[in-house]
């Protein structure tokens, strides 16, 4: 077995749902040993979210939970009990990194602030992921993903239905925004880990989901403080990405500059209409995008997506097929790169997962199943922390684990 990039790094995850678990998943996928703490009895909120295998709700068969928690060990623990708090601090002493997403006041009331925890473990890196960060007037506000998206202005700028200014803004699809916050947190955590390896000094990382999302709206965000302009979610029809139907689906066509336009004209065998004065330069083509696509449409309907795509590649025209999720999942490109992998799970069975979106030549990715609720209680409490089987039974009966 190859050595992993973060092999030997110990991570304690005290988080649920999307951002925190995705952050620690990224570390686990790189080889870190991650111990995930779940609420006694009920577990991570993601266990109650779909999609579920067979459309039958079950805490061990949530596709969302299974994906977000690959390669982790899982325990149950209630840190609000006296014994649970003691165990939590023992795990902090073991860990190199703590990933948490609890409200600041909750961590303060439990005595789990960074100032307190670094007394136990001076080398600890603690990453706190909250909706609005640890400071400011909104530090104690709770928020769902929808609140954070609109708190960052991302929902207002979202594509699709929100382009209609007469209707309310909408958020982007699925939980991609919350996952993006997890990526920002993982990046910051690894950045803190690098100097810790050489200096032995840990540090505190304060991640604001609102700021993480605002940082991704780079151009739109900078327009207002610098120019006083508020970006509109209404897309300029001259600048919009254009879609045209073809023989077996839809194609996206972006032929703005002269080189791209010449490529498109070439792949259509230079029809007469392309010589019209309104298509003479980029500005004019943008202003007459509707006429251009109206003329392209009859030609496109004579060709398949693959024909247009490969011809466009040869001629220098940026055209690409719009694929459904089914088509993308079955695309030969993914198969050649082994992007989807099958992983066995005790309750969910053998199912396919997306693997890592990168290929490390020296420290390759490997996939391991997400843990069952409390699956590693005995291993962690007995083998790692030294509790007896009798202790574990009593803690379970008392609702500590």
C-alpha positions in Angstrom: 0.0 0.0 0.0 1.3 3.4 -1.0 2.0 6.1 1.7 -0.7 8.8 1.7 -0.1 12.5 1.5 -1.4 13.2 5.0 -0.7 9.8 6.5 0.0 10.1 10.2 -2.1 13.3 10.6 -4.8 12.9 13.2 -8.1 14.7 12.8 -11.0 15.0 15.2 -14.2 16.0 13.5 -17.0 17.6 15.7 -19.2 18.7 12.8 -22.3 17.7 10.9 -24.2 18.0 7.6 -22.0 19.5 4.8 -19.2 22.0 5.3 -17.4 20.5 8.3 -17.7 16.9 7.2 -16.6 17.8 3.6 -13.6 19.6 5.0 -12.5 16.6 7.0 -13.4 14.2 4.2 -10.9 16.0 2.0 -8.2 15.4 4.6 -9.3 11.8 5.1 -9.1 11.2 1.4 -5.5 12.4 1.5 -4.7 9.8 4.2 -5.4 11.6 7.5 -6.9 9.5 10.3 -10.2 11.1 11.0 -12.4 10.3 14.0 -15.9 11.7 13.5 -18.0 12.5 16.5 -21.7 12.1 16.1 -24.6 12.9 18.4 -25.5 10.0 20.6 -28.6 8.2 19.3 -29.3 10.3 16.3 -26.0 10.9 14.5 -25.1 13.4 11.8 -28.0 15.4 10.3 -26.9 14.3 6.9 -28.0 10.7 7.8 -31.6 12.1 7.6 -31.2 13.7 4.2 -31.6 12.0 0.8 -31.1 10.7 -1.7 -31.7 7.3 0.0 -31.0 4.0 -1.7 -34.3 2.7 -3.0 -35.9 5.9 -1.9 -36.4 4.3 1.5 -35.2 6.7 4.3 -32.6 5.0 6.5 -29.7 6.5 8.6 -27.2 4.1 7.1 -28.3 4.5 3.5 -28.2 8.2 2.9 -26.2 8.9 -0.3 -25.3 12.4 1.1 -23.9 11.0 4.3 -22.1 8.1 2.6 -20.3 10.4 0.2 -19.3 13.1 2.8 -17.8 10.6 5.2 -15.7 8.2 3.3 -12.4 7.1 4.9 -13.4 8.1 8.4 -13.9 6.3 11.7 -17.1 7.1 13.5 -17.9 7.3 17.2 -20.9 8.6 19.2 -20.4 11.0 22.1 -22.3 13.6 24.1 -19.7 16.2 25.2 -22.4 18.0 27.2 -22.2 15.3 29.9 -19.4 15.4 32.4 -17.8 12.2 31.2 -18.4 13.1 27.6 -16.5 16.4 28.1 -13.6 14.5 29.7 -13.4 12.1 26.7 -13.6 15.0 24.2 -10.6 16.6 25.8 -8.7 13.3 25.7 -9.4 13.2 22.0 -8.2 16.8 21.6 -5.0 15.8 23.3 -4.6 13.0 20.7 -5.5 15.1 17.7 -3.3 17.3 15.4 -6.4 19.0 14.0 -9.9 19.7 15.3 -12.6 20.6 12.7 -15.8 22.0 14.3 -18.9 23.8 13.2 -20.8 24.6 16.4 -22.1 28.0 17.4 -19.4 30.1 19.2 -21.4 30.4 22.4 -21.9 26.6 22.5 -18.1 26.0 22.3 -17.6 28.7 25.0 -20.1 27.1 27.4 -18.5 23.7 27.0 -15.0 25.2 27.6 -13.9 24.2 24.1 -12.5 27.5 22.9 -9.1 27.5 21.2 -7.5 29.3 24.2 -8.6 26.5 26.5 -7.9 23.6 24.1 -4.4 24.7 23.3 -3.5 24.5 27.0 -4.2 20.8 26.6 -2.5 20.5 23.2 -0.3 23.4 22.2 0.3 21.9 18.8 -3.4 21.8 18.0 -4.8 23.3 14.8 -8.4 24.2 15.3 -10.7 25.0 12.4 -14.0 26.6 13.3 -16.6 26.8 10.4 -19.6 29.0 11.2 -22.1 31.0 9.1 -20.7 34.4 9.8 -17.4 33.9 11.6 -16.3 34.2 15.3 -16.5 38.0 15.4 -18.9 40.8 14.4 -22.5 41.4 15.2 -23.7 38.2 13.4 -21.3 35.8 15.1 -24.0 34.2 17.2 -26.6 34.0 14.4 -27.6 30.5 13.2 -28.2 30.0 9.5 -29.2 27.3 7.1 -27.4 27.0 3.7 -30.1 29.1 2.0 -29.5 32.0 4.6 -25.7 31.9 4.0 -26.0 31.9 0.2 -28.2 35.0 0.3 -26.2 36.6 3.1 -23.2 36.4 0.7 -25.2 37.7 -2.3 -24.5 34.5 -4.2 -28.2 33.7 -4.5 -29.0 37.0 -6.1 -26.3 36.4 -8.7 -27.2 32.7 -9.3 -27.9 31.6 -12.9 -31.1 30.1 -14.2 -34.5 31.2 -12.9 -33.2 34.1 -11.0 -32.4 36.0 -14.2 -36.1 37.0 -14.2 -36.0 40.3 -12.2 -39.8 40.0 -11.5 -39.3 36.9 -9.4 -37.4 36.3 -6.2 -33.7 35.3 -6.3 -32.9 31.6 -6.0 -29.9 29.7 -4.7 -27.6 27.5 -6.8 -28.4 23.8 -7.1 -27.9 21.1 -4.4 -25.4 21.9 -1.6 -22.5 23.0 -3.8 -22.1 26.3 -1.9 -21.8 24.5 1.5 -19.3 22.1 0.0 -17.3 25.1 -1.4 -17.1 26.4 2.2 -15.6 23.0 3.2 -13.0 23.3 0.4 -11.9 26.8 1.7 -11.7 25.4 5.3 -9.6 22.3 4.1 -7.2 24.6 2.2 -6.7 26.8 5.2 -6.2 23.8 7.5 -3.5 22.3 5.3 -1.8 25.7 5.0 -1.7 25.7 8.9 -0.5 22.1 8.9 2.6 22.8 6.8 4.3 25.2 9.3 3.2 23.1 12.2 5.3 20.2 10.8 8.4 22.4 11.0 7.7 24.5 14.1 5.4 22.3 16.2 3.1 25.3 16.7 -0.6 25.1 16.1 -3.0 27.9 15.3 -6.7 28.8 15.1 -8.6 29.1 11.9 -11.8 31.1 11.8 -13.8 30.3 8.7 -16.9 32.4 7.8 -19.1 30.6 5.2 -20.5 34.0 4.2 -17.0 35.3 3.4 -16.0 32.0 1.7 -18.9 32.4 -0.7 -18.3 36.1 -1.2 -14.7 35.4 -2.1 -15.9 33.3 -5.0 -18.0 36.1 -6.5 -14.7 37.9 -7.2 -15.6 40.2 -10.0 -19.1 41.1 -8.8 -18.0 41.6 -5.2 -15.3 44.0 -6.2 -17.4 46.1 -8.5 -19.4 47.8 -5.7 -16.6 49.0 -3.3 -14.5 50.1 -6.3 -17.0 51.5 -8.7 -20.3 51.8 -6.8 -21.9 49.4 -9.2 -24.3 46.6 -8.0 -24.1 43.6 -10.2 -27.4 42.5 -11.7 -28.5 38.9 -11.8 -30.1 39.8 -15.2 -27.7 38.5 -17.8 -26.9 40.8 -20.7 -28.3 38.9 -23.7 -25.3 39.9 -25.7 -22.9 38.3 -23.2 -24.9 35.2 -22.3 -23.7 31.8 -23.1 -25.8 30.6 -26.0 -27.4 27.2 -26.4 -28.6 25.9 -29.7 -30.4 22.6 -30.4 -28.8 20.0 -32.7 -29.6 16.6 -34.1 -29.4 14.7 -30.7 -29.5 17.4 -28.0 -28.2 20.8 -27.3 -24.8 22.5 -27.8 -23.2 25.5 -26.2 -21.6 27.9 -28.6 -19.3 30.8 -27.6 -17.8 32.3 -30.7 -17.1 35.9 -29.8 -13.5 36.9 -30.8 -12.3 36.8 -34.4 -10.4 33.5 -34.1 -13.4 31.7 -32.6 -15.7 33.2 -35.2 -13.5 32.1 -38.0 -13.5 28.6 -36.5 -17.3 28.5 -36.4 -17.6 29.8 -39.9 -15.1 27.2 -41.1 -16.9 24.3 -39.5 -20.1 25.4 -41.2 -18.3 25.5 -44.6 -18.5 29.3 -44.8 -22.2 30.0 -45.5 -23.1 33.2 -47.3 -24.9 34.7 -44.3 -21.7 34.9 -42.3 -20.4 37.6 -44.7 -23.2 40.0 -43.6 -21.9 43.3 -42.3 -23.5 42.7 -38.9 -21.1 39.9 -38.2 -17.9 41.8 -39.2 -16.4 42.3 -35.7 -16.8 41.1 -32.1 -18.9 44.1 -31.0 -21.3 43.7 -33.8 -21.6 40.0 -33.4 -22.4 40.5 -29.7 -25.1 43.0 -30.6 -26.6 40.6 -33.1 -26.2 37.3 -31.2 -29.9 36.4 -31.8 -29.5 36.7 -35.6 -26.3 34.7 -35.5 -27.9 31.8 -33.6 -31.0 31.9 -35.8 -28.8 31.3 -38.8 -26.7 28.6 -37.0 -29.8 26.6 -35.9 -30.7 25.0 -39.3 -27.1 23.9 -39.8 -26.8 22.5 -36.2 -29.9 20.4 -36.6 -28.2 18.5 -39.3 -25.4 17.4 -37.0 -25.0 15.4 -33.8 -23.3 16.8 -30.7 -20.2 14.6 -31.2 -19.9 15.7 -34.8 -20.1 19.4 -33.8 -17.8 19.0 -30.8 -14.9 17.2 -32.6 -15.2 19.4 -35.7 -15.1 22.5 -33.5 -12.0 21.2 -31.8 -10.3 20.8 -35.2 -11.3 24.2 -36.4 -10.8 26.2 -33.2 -14.5 26.9 -32.5 -15.5 26.7 -28.8 -18.6 24.5 -29.0 -19.5 21.8 -26.4 -22.3 19.4 -25.8 -24.7 19.9 -22.9 -24.8 16.6 -21.1 -27.4 15.2 -18.6 -26.2 13.7 -15.3 -26.8 10.2 -16.8 -24.7 11.0 -19.8 -21.9 12.6 -17.8 -21.8 9.6 -15.4 -21.5 7.2 -18.4 -19.0 9.3 -20.3 -16.0 7.4 -21.6 -13.7 10.1 -20.2 -14.7 9.3 -16.6 -14.3 5.6 -17.3 -10.8 5.9 -18.7 -9.8 7.9 -15.6 -11.6 5.6 -13.2 -13.3 8.5 -11.6 -16.2 6.5 -10.2 -15.2 3.7 -7.8 -17.2 1.0 -6.1 -17.0 0.9 -2.3 -18.5 -1.8 0.0 -20.6 -0.6 2.9 -22.1 -2.9 5.6 -25.6 -1.6 5.2 -25.7 0.2 1.8 -23.9 -2.6 0.0 -21.5 -2.0 -3.0 -22.2 1.3 -4.6 -20.4 3.7 -6.9 -18.9 7.0 -5.5 -17.1 9.9 -7.2 -13.4 9.5 -6.3 -10.9 12.4 -5.9 -10.9 15.1 -8.7 -7.1 14.8 -8.8 -4.4 12.2 -9.5 -1.4 12.1 -7.1 1.4 10.1 -8.7 3.2 9.3 -5.4 0.4 9.3 -2.9 -2.7 8.0 -4.7 -6.3 8.3 -3.4 -8.0 5.2 -2.0 -11.7 5.0 -1.0 -13.0 3.6 2.3 -16.7 3.3 3.4 -18.4 5.8 5.6 -18.8 4.6 9.2 -21.9 3.1 10.7 -23.3 5.1 13.6 -20.9 4.4 16.5 -19.1 1.8 14.5 -15.7 2.5 16.0 -16.7 3.2 19.6 -14.9 0.1 21.0 -11.8 0.7 18.9 -11.5 4.4 19.9 -12.6 4.2 23.6 -10.9 0.9 24.4 -7.8 0.6 22.2 -7.0 4.3 21.8 -8.2 5.8 25.1 -7.8 2.7 27.3 -11.4 2.4 28.7 -12.5 -1.1 29.7 -15.5 -2.9 28.2 -17.3 -2.3 31.5 -16.7 1.4 31.2 -18.0 1.4 27.6 -21.2 -0.5 28.7 -21.8 2.0 31.5 -21.2 5.0 29.2 -23.6 3.6 26.7 -26.3 3.0 29.3 -25.8 6.6 30.6 -26.2 8.1 27.2 -22.6 9.3 27.1 -21.8 7.4 23.9 
